[in-house]
Amino acid sequence: MERKVFGLGDIVQMKKPHPCGSNEMEIIRMGMDIRIKCVGCQHSVLIPRAKFEKNMKKVLKSAAADQQ
């Protein structure tokens, strides 16, 4: 199985929605843990990278593509 490619500032779709109803999250910090911020209510959560990669569906909007 190939590794999912994502970067800082990307908007990603998660498998389960946030309690506010939105399942879109923005990556705001990367390392061993990843901090994501809900696009709907601006709440941020710090989760381990392995759990994030498991629960992420796809990248909706790449920050790298916006800069070009």
TILUMKE-970896 format. One record per atom (N, C-alpha, C): x, y, z; atom name; residue in three letters. Coordinates in Angstrom, 2 decimals, padded with zeros to 5 digits. Layout:
<sites>
+---------+---------+---------+------+------+
|      xx |      yy |      zz | atom | type |
+---------+---------+---------+------+------+
|       X |       Y |       Z |   CA |  ALA |
...
+---------+---------+---------+------+------+
</sites>
This chain:
<sites>
+---------+---------+---------+------+------+
|      xx |      yy |      zz | atom | type |
+---------+---------+---------+------+------+
|  000.84 | -001.18 |  000.00 |    N |  MET |
|  000.00 |  000.00 |  000.00 |   CA |  MET |
|  000.89 |  001.25 |  000.00 |    C |  MET |
|  000.57 |  002.20 | -000.86 |    N |  GLU |
|  001.40 |  003.41 | -000.94 |   CA |  GLU |
|  001.07 |  004.38 |  000.18 |    C |  GLU |
|  002.09 |  005.16 |  000.57 |    N |  ARG |
|  001.91 |  006.18 |  001.61 |   CA |  ARG |
|  001.11 |  007.34 |  001.06 |    C |  ARG |
|  000.27 |  007.89 |  001.91 |    N |  LYS |
| -000.50 |  009.06 |  001.51 |   CA |  LYS |
|  000.39 |  010.29 |  001.54 |    C |  LYS |
|  000.26 |  011.14 |  000.54 |    N |  VAL |
|  001.09 |  012.33 |  000.43 |   CA |  VAL |
|  000.25 |  013.54 |  000.85 |    C |  VAL |
|  000.75 |  014.27 |  001.84 |    N |  PHE |
|  000.08 |  015.47 |  002.31 |   CA |  PHE |
|  001.13 |  016.42 |  002.85 |    C |  PHE |
|  000.77 |  017.69 |  002.97 |    N |  GLY |
|  001.73 |  018.69 |  003.43 |   CA |  GLY |
|  001.08 |  019.73 |  004.31 |    C |  GLY |
|  001.90 |  020.59 |  004.84 |    N |  LEU |
|  001.44 |  021.66 |  005.72 |   CA |  LEU |
|  000.53 |  022.61 |  004.96 |    C |  LEU |
| -000.61 |  022.92 |  005.53 |    N |  GLY |
| -001.56 |  023.83 |  004.89 |   CA |  GLY |
| -002.59 |  023.16 |  004.00 |    C |  GLY |
| -002.47 |  021.86 |  003.78 |    N |  ASP |
| -003.43 |  021.13 |  002.94 |   CA |  ASP |
| -004.78 |  021.01 |  003.65 |    C |  ASP |
| -005.85 |  021.00 |  002.86 |    N |  ILE |
| -007.19 |  020.72 |  003.36 |   CA |  ILE |
| -007.46 |  019.25 |  003.02 |    C |  ILE |
| -007.74 |  018.44 |  004.05 |    N |  VAL |
| -007.95 |  017.01 |  003.85 |   CA |  VAL |
| -009.35 |  016.60 |  004.28 |    C |  VAL |
| -009.84 |  015.52 |  003.69 |    N |  GLN |
| -011.13 |  014.96 |  004.07 |   CA |  GLN |
| -010.89 |  013.77 |  004.98 |    C |  GLN |
| -011.57 |  013.74 |  006.12 |    N |  MET |
| -011.42 |  012.66 |  007.08 |   CA |  MET |
| -012.56 |  011.66 |  006.90 |    C |  MET |
| -012.36 |  010.42 |  007.39 |    N |  LYS |
| -013.39 |  009.40 |  007.27 |   CA |  LYS |
| -014.62 |  009.73 |  008.11 |    C |  LYS |
| -014.38 |  010.22 |  009.34 |    N |  LYS |
| -015.50 |  010.56 |  010.23 |   CA |  LYS |
| -015.60 |  012.07 |  010.35 |    C |  LYS |
| -016.82 |  012.61 |  010.36 |    N |  PRO |
| -016.97 |  014.06 |  010.50 |   CA |  PRO |
| -016.69 |  014.53 |  011.93 |    C |  PRO |
| -016.31 |  015.79 |  012.06 |    N |  HIS |
| -016.14 |  016.44 |  013.35 |   CA |  HIS |
| -017.54 |  016.62 |  013.95 |    C |  HIS |
| -017.69 |  016.71 |  015.26 |    N |  PRO |
| -019.02 |  016.89 |  015.85 |   CA |  PRO |
| -019.81 |  018.09 |  015.30 |    C |  PRO |
| -019.13 |  019.10 |  014.75 |    N |  CYS |
| -019.84 |  020.25 |  014.18 |   CA |  CYS |
| -020.49 |  019.89 |  012.84 |    C |  CYS |
| -020.10 |  018.76 |  012.24 |    N |  GLY |
| -020.70 |  018.32 |  010.98 |   CA |  GLY |
| -019.77 |  018.37 |  009.78 |    C |  GLY |
| -018.65 |  019.06 |  009.89 |    N |  SER |
| -017.70 |  019.17 |  008.78 |   CA |  SER |
| -016.68 |  018.03 |  008.85 |    C |  SER |
| -016.31 |  017.45 |  007.71 |    N |  ASN |
| -015.26 |  016.43 |  007.70 |   CA |  ASN |
| -014.02 |  016.94 |  006.96 |    C |  ASN |
| -013.92 |  018.26 |  006.79 |    N |  GLU |
| -012.74 |  018.87 |  006.17 |   CA |  GLU |
| -011.87 |  019.47 |  007.26 |    C |  GLU |
| -010.57 |  019.15 |  007.21 |    N |  MET |
| -009.61 |  019.63 |  008.19 |   CA |  MET |
| -008.41 |  020.24 |  007.48 |    C |  MET |
| -007.81 |  021.25 |  008.10 |    N |  GLU |
| -006.59 |  021.87 |  007.58 |   CA |  GLU |
| -005.42 |  021.43 |  008.44 |    C |  GLU |
| -004.32 |  021.01 |  007.81 |    N |  ILE |
| -003.12 |  020.60 |  008.54 |   CA |  ILE |
| -002.36 |  021.86 |  008.92 |    C |  ILE |
| -002.18 |  022.08 |  010.24 |    N |  ILE |
| -001.50 |  023.30 |  010.69 |   CA |  ILE |
| -000.17 |  023.01 |  011.38 |    C |  ILE |
|  000.15 |  021.74 |  011.68 |    N |  ARG |
|  001.44 |  021.39 |  012.28 |   CA |  ARG |
|  001.75 |  019.95 |  011.92 |    C |  ARG |
|  003.00 |  019.68 |  011.56 |    N |  MET |
|  003.40 |  018.32 |  011.21 |   CA |  MET |
|  004.64 |  017.91 |  011.97 |    C |  MET |
|  004.72 |  016.64 |  012.31 |    N |  GLY |
|  005.85 |  016.05 |  013.02 |   CA |  GLY |
|  005.45 |  014.62 |  013.33 |    C |  GLY |
|  005.87 |  014.11 |  014.49 |    N |  MET |
|  005.41 |  012.79 |  014.92 |   CA |  MET |
|  003.91 |  012.83 |  015.19 |    C |  MET |
|  003.44 |  013.98 |  015.66 |    N |  ASP |
|  002.01 |  014.23 |  015.83 |   CA |  ASP |
|  001.60 |  015.28 |  014.81 |    C |  ASP |
|  000.33 |  015.27 |  014.44 |    N |  ILE |
| -000.16 |  016.23 |  013.45 |   CA |  ILE |
| -001.31 |  017.01 |  014.07 |    C |  ILE |
| -001.23 |  018.35 |  013.97 |    N |  ARG |
| -002.33 |  019.19 |  014.46 |   CA |  ARG |
| -003.19 |  019.56 |  013.28 |    C |  ARG |
| -004.48 |  019.27 |  013.39 |    N |  ILE |
| -005.43 |  019.61 |  012.34 |   CA |  ILE |
| -006.48 |  020.56 |  012.91 |    C |  ILE |
| -006.99 |  021.44 |  012.04 |    N |  LYS |
| -007.99 |  022.41 |  012.44 |   CA |  LYS |
| -009.24 |  022.20 |  011.59 |    C |  LYS |
| -010.39 |  022.12 |  012.25 |    N |  CYS |
| -011.66 |  021.94 |  011.55 |   CA |  CYS |
| -011.96 |  023.18 |  010.72 |    C |  CYS |
| -012.32 |  022.99 |  009.46 |    N |  VAL |
| -012.64 |  024.10 |  008.58 |   CA |  VAL |
| -013.97 |  024.73 |  008.99 |    C |  VAL |
| -014.87 |  023.93 |  009.55 |    N |  GLY |
| -016.20 |  024.43 |  009.93 |   CA |  GLY |
| -016.20 |  025.30 |  011.17 |    C |  GLY |
| -015.60 |  024.81 |  012.28 |    N |  CYS |
| -015.70 |  025.54 |  013.56 |   CA |  CYS |
| -014.36 |  026.03 |  014.09 |    C |  CYS |
| -013.26 |  025.81 |  013.37 |    N |  GLN |
| -011.92 |  026.27 |  013.73 |   CA |  GLN |
| -011.34 |  025.59 |  014.98 |    C |  GLN |
| -011.91 |  024.49 |  015.44 |    N |  HIS |
| -011.37 |  023.75 |  016.59 |   CA |  HIS |
| -010.16 |  022.95 |  016.13 |    C |  HIS |
| -009.06 |  022.94 |  016.92 |    N |  SER |
| -007.88 |  022.19 |  016.52 |   CA |  SER |
| -007.65 |  020.99 |  017.43 |    C |  SER |
| -007.09 |  019.93 |  016.85 |    N |  VAL |
| -006.86 |  018.67 |  017.54 |   CA |  VAL |
| -005.46 |  018.17 |  017.20 |    C |  VAL |
| -004.74 |  017.65 |  018.19 |    N |  LEU |
| -003.42 |  017.06 |  017.98 |   CA |  LEU |
| -003.57 |  015.55 |  018.04 |    C |  LEU |
| -003.21 |  014.85 |  016.95 |    N |  ILE |
| -003.32 |  013.39 |  016.91 |   CA |  ILE |
| -002.02 |  012.78 |  016.39 |    C |  ILE |
| -001.74 |  011.53 |  016.80 |    N |  PRO |
| -000.53 |  010.86 |  016.28 |   CA |  PRO |
| -000.60 |  010.69 |  014.77 |    C |  PRO |
|  000.57 |  010.74 |  014.12 |    N |  ARG |
|  000.64 |  010.64 |  012.66 |   CA |  ARG |
|  000.01 |  009.34 |  012.15 |    C |  ARG |
|  000.27 |  008.22 |  012.81 |    N |  ALA |
| -000.28 |  006.93 |  012.36 |   CA |  ALA |
| -001.81 |  006.95 |  012.35 |    C |  ALA |
| -002.40 |  007.53 |  013.38 |    N |  LYS |
| -003.87 |  007.61 |  013.46 |   CA |  LYS |
| -004.41 |  008.55 |  012.39 |    C |  LYS |
| -003.70 |  009.66 |  012.16 |    N |  PHE |
| -004.11 |  010.60 |  011.13 |   CA |  PHE |
| -004.10 |  009.95 |  009.75 |    C |  PHE |
| -003.00 |  009.24 |  009.43 |    N |  GLU |
| -002.90 |  008.60 |  008.11 |   CA |  GLU |
| -003.98 |  007.54 |  007.92 |    C |  GLU |
| -004.36 |  006.87 |  008.99 |    N |  LYS |
| -005.40 |  005.84 |  008.93 |   CA |  LYS |
| -006.78 |  006.48 |  008.69 |    C |  LYS |
| -007.03 |  007.63 |  009.32 |    N |  ASN |
| -008.35 |  008.25 |  009.26 |   CA |  ASN |
| -008.53 |  009.25 |  008.13 |    C |  ASN |
| -007.45 |  009.59 |  007.41 |    N |  MET |
| -007.55 |  010.53 |  006.31 |   CA |  MET |
| -008.03 |  009.82 |  005.05 |    C |  MET |
| -009.02 |  010.40 |  004.37 |    N |  LYS |
| -009.51 |  009.82 |  003.12 |   CA |  LYS |
| -008.69 |  010.31 |  001.94 |    C |  LYS |
| -008.66 |  011.65 |  001.75 |    N |  LYS |
| -007.95 |  012.21 |  000.60 |   CA |  LYS |
| -007.65 |  013.68 |  000.84 |    C |  LYS |
| -006.74 |  014.21 |  000.02 |    N |  VAL |
| -006.40 |  015.63 |  000.06 |   CA |  VAL |
| -007.37 |  016.34 | -000.88 |    C |  VAL |
| -008.13 |  017.30 | -000.34 |    N |  LEU |
| -009.08 |  018.05 | -001.15 |   CA |  LEU |
| -008.43 |  019.24 | -001.85 |    C |  LEU |
| -007.55 |  019.94 | -001.12 |    N |  LYS |
| -006.91 |  021.15 | -001.66 |   CA |  LYS |
| -005.48 |  021.18 | -001.16 |    C |  LYS |
| -004.54 |  021.16 | -002.06 |    N |  SER |
| -003.12 |  021.14 | -001.70 |   CA |  SER |
| -002.58 |  022.56 | -001.60 |    C |  SER |
| -001.87 |  022.85 | -000.53 |    N |  ALA |
| -001.27 |  024.17 | -000.33 |   CA |  ALA |
| -000.14 |  024.40 | -001.34 |    C |  ALA |
|  000.56 |  023.35 | -001.73 |    N |  ALA |
|  001.66 |  023.45 | -002.69 |   CA |  ALA |
|  001.14 |  023.88 | -004.07 |    C |  ALA |
| -000.04 |  023.41 | -004.45 |    N |  ALA |
| -000.61 |  023.77 | -005.74 |   CA |  ALA |
| -001.07 |  025.23 | -005.75 |    C |  ALA |
| -001.47 |  025.76 | -004.60 |    N |  ASP |
| -001.91 |  027.16 | -004.51 |   CA |  ASP |
| -000.75 |  028.14 | -004.67 |    C |  ASP |
|  000.45 |  027.74 | -004.26 |    N |  GLN |
|  001.60 |  028.63 | -004.31 |   CA |  GLN |
|  002.15 |  028.80 | -005.71 |    C |  GLN |
|  001.90 |  027.87 | -006.58 |    N |  GLN |
|  002.45 |  027.94 | -007.95 |   CA |  GLN |
|  001.66 |  028.84 | -008.84 |    C |  GLN |
+---------+---------+---------+------+------+
</sites>
